[in-house]
Amino acid sequence: MKFEAIPVTVGAARPQATHAGGDGIAVVDVLFDLSGTRVPADHAAALARAVADALPWFDAEPRAGIHPLRAAPSTHGALVLARRAKLVLRVPVSEASESLALAGRVLDIAGESVVVGQGATRPLVPSATLYAQRVATAARDERAFHDDVVRWLAGMDVRCEFISGRARCLSAGGGEITAYGLALHGLAPSDSLRVQSEGLGGQRRLGCGIFVPHKTIATAA
């Protein structure tokens, strides 16, 4: 992955670690084995609809999100699922057991079928470096996105540095959403867990704003 090196320190550190967000709602990941061959290249919205059809509460839960699928481009405009691809939901602990109802379902993702296997919960773990493949924003350029991130982190009272990636577009509801890759580093344990629990920006159903632990990222000189 390539990033624009814009390390910025914002906010103030908090000393107490927790796996809940600022409103006290604890969040976990629910992982499912996934069997299938491929999905459409722009599949995020179709996947979100398929999950919401199977889990009626999903759309109404503001904390609920879907991690981006692990897949690689093919020569036919589709994405080939990784051999050990997982469907991973990020949901409040209170909804974790309800999420397991996905096991055994066949999801229709814009004409491509995938079978959901057994599920298991995984707690969030603190990491000094977090990464989100895409963070949704209304910013028209990278500088405006940079300013949005500064405001988000300051509003969460999170102290860290960050490096933003290139813009990409996602289709949703007949329109397009602009999203950027984003790495946060130098996080205290409590801040790391808070960012993972709350996310940044919107469009969580489309895999935006969902942070996971990442190896240390060195900023460019």
PEJOCOR-V99500 format. One record per backbone hydrogen bond with DSSP energy under -1.0 kcal/mol. NH is the residue of the N-H (numbers start at 1). CO is the residue of the C=O. Records with the same first field share a line. If there is no record, write none. Layout:
# PEJOCOR-V99500
NH: CO / CO
This chain:
# PEJOCOR-V99500
4: 164
6: 4
10: 160
21: 25
24: 21
27: 19
28: 91
29: 122
30: 89
31: 120
32: 87
33: 118
34: 85
35: 115
39: 79
47: 43
48: 44
49: 45
50: 46
51: 47
52: 48
53: 49
54: 50
55: 51
58: 55
61: 58
64: 61
65: 90
66: 204
67: 88
72: 80
74: 78
79: 39
80: 72
81: 37
82: 70
85: 82
87: 32
89: 30
90: 65
91: 28
93: 26
95: 92
96: 93
99: 95
101: 98
102: 99
103: 100
104: 116
105: 102
107: 114
109: 112
112: 109
114: 107
115: 35
116: 105
117: 33
120: 31
122: 29
130: 184
131: 212
132: 182
135: 180
137: 178
145: 141
146: 142
147: 143
148: 144
149: 145
150: 146
151: 147
152: 148
153: 149
154: 150
155: 151
156: 152
158: 153
161: 185
163: 183
165: 181
168: 179
170: 177
172: 175
175: 172
177: 170
179: 168
180: 135
182: 132
183: 163
184: 130
185: 161
187: 128
192: 188
193: 189
194: 190
195: 191
196: 192
197: 193
198: 194
199: 195
206: 203
207: 204
208: 203
209: 134
212: 131
214: 129
